Amino acid sequence: MKIQPALFETHAIRRVYDEETETWWFSVVDIIQVLTQQPDYQAARNYWKVLKNRLAKEGSESVTNCNRLKLPAADGKNYLTDAATAETLLRLVQSVPSPKAEPIKLWLAKVGYERMQEMADPALSLDRARETWQQHGRSEKWIQQRMTGQETRNKPVLSMVEGLTDYWANHDIKQGEEFAILTNIIHQEWSGVSVKVHKTMKGLQDHNLRDHMSEAELIFTALAELSTRQIAETDDATGMTENKVAAKKGGAIAKQARKALEAKTGRPVVSGDNFLPPGKASRPKAVKKGRGKGGGGIKHFSRPPSLTLLTC
């Protein structure tokens, strides 16, 4: 996650961007401090504590949709604090009588202005993404595959069947941590490594892994997520337990396809290649692959980005 504070009038609002779920999370207490016009941060924390308990007793989704994330405090250290998406915050604002309610709503809208434009006209999102990737030197073939994979994950496809994240949201999976857990299960199953390890192999830090995948990695990711969605729909998977099963099954289908391709070509699909400028990749680390079913406890060591890394 990438921490990028924002400014409302003279108030610093802590926020963090979750690249895996492509979601902004804002500090709830920071927003409460603006609404209550409290110069004392501790007083704002106490206000939120009381409001949170009241909303919880009322069964408000605004509380259940909050996540605990580590954010920097005044002393420079990171502490767990309640964070919420702009959508959740817009509902929370309704619970706090404040002359700042409308300005903070407008500010939240301004912060997510481009995203709101894209929701109204998805073509804007595609155009912006295409232009950015072209500026980074991606080929048209790569761009098309990246956009196809994103459509499979987040948006209805040509058959008008809902996307994977839409399915999760409608079947008792919480956006944020639970989305990330299921995404990691799918990725681990098809590729043999976790999202975190894959990013390490590529020398990535605060970067979106998919923006640095090869064409083959994008295709197998899309296949794994498409398979997961269709299996979940067939089984009517609801909640984390059932969707974890669907995620493993969907990832396993892509894994079988990956192994078949590797057997034919003699080349690994999962690689350390990236699209970072020369010298910008973090220092590669050794990646260990533990003994699994039928595994031999093989160690895989990451190398410079120009070399492929994993054989499995």
KAJO-V165099 format. One record per pair of residues at least 24 apart in sequence whose C-alpha atoms are under 7 Angstrom apart, sorted by the first residue. I is the first residue (numbers start at 1). J is the second residue. If there is no record, write none. Layout:
i = <I;I>
j = <J;J>
This chain:
i = <1;2;19;20;21;21;21;24;25;25;25;26;26;26;27;27;27;28;28;28;35;35;35;36;62;62;62;142;145;145;145;146;149;149;152;152;153;164;164;171;171;172;172;173;173;182;182;185;185;186;186;186;186;186;187;189;189;189;189;190;190;190;190;190;191;191;197;200;200;201;201;201;202;202;202;202;203;203;203;203;204;204;212;212;213;216;217;217;220;223;224;224;224;224;225;268;268;268;270;271;271;271;272;272;272;272;273;273;273;273;274>
j = <206;206;208;180;176;179;180;85;83;84;85;83;84;85;82;83;84;82;83;84;98;100;101;98;88;91;92;215;215;218;219;218;218;222;222;226;225;225;229;238;239;238;239;239;240;244;247;247;248;224;247;248;250;251;251;248;251;252;255;224;251;252;254;255;255;270;287;284;285;272;284;302;272;273;274;305;281;282;283;284;281;282;274;275;274;269;269;270;254;254;250;251;253;254;250;308;310;311;310;308;309;310;305;307;308;309;305;306;307;308;305>
